[in-house]
Amino acid sequence: MQDKDENGVWGLTHAGACEMRGRVTTASDTALLLTVPQAAELLQISCDLAYQLVARGELPHIRLGMAGRVIRVPRFGLEQWIAREAGVPAARDGPPARGSAALGGLICVTH
């Protein structure tokens, strides 16, 4: 589903992005930034819940663009958030080494 934003620019609405969820692909499994639907898919939750977590400031995210309408979830931040939510003890600082399995090295990733 597409809709115009406040500047008259066509783009996907949250609902439209969620509808495309099954068709969302990334250039690489090691992409640093994920869309909210991509993060939702990795977390195996609905897009609506992922957007609610973003709105409540619970899911790590950054806003891009002049109006801050573009939301991206940093992969490392997502991995850290999952580890914290799962109660995994801190093992090391910094992002995982390039080439480590995306979300597969989750147990080693901490805050």
Number of C-alpha atoms within 10 A of each C-alpha: 12 13 13 11 12 8 7 8 10 11 13 16 14 16 14 13 20 22 15 13 18 11 9 13 10 11 6 8 12 16 12 13 19 19 19 26 26 23 22 20 17 13 14 10 12 15 22 15 12 21 20 13 14 18 11 9 10 12 20 17 21 14 12 11 8 7 9 9 11 12 17 20 22 20 22 23 19 22 24 24 19 20 19 15 9 10 10 16 13 14 10 11 10 10 16 18 8 8 8 12 12 18 20 10 12 19 16 18 26 23 18
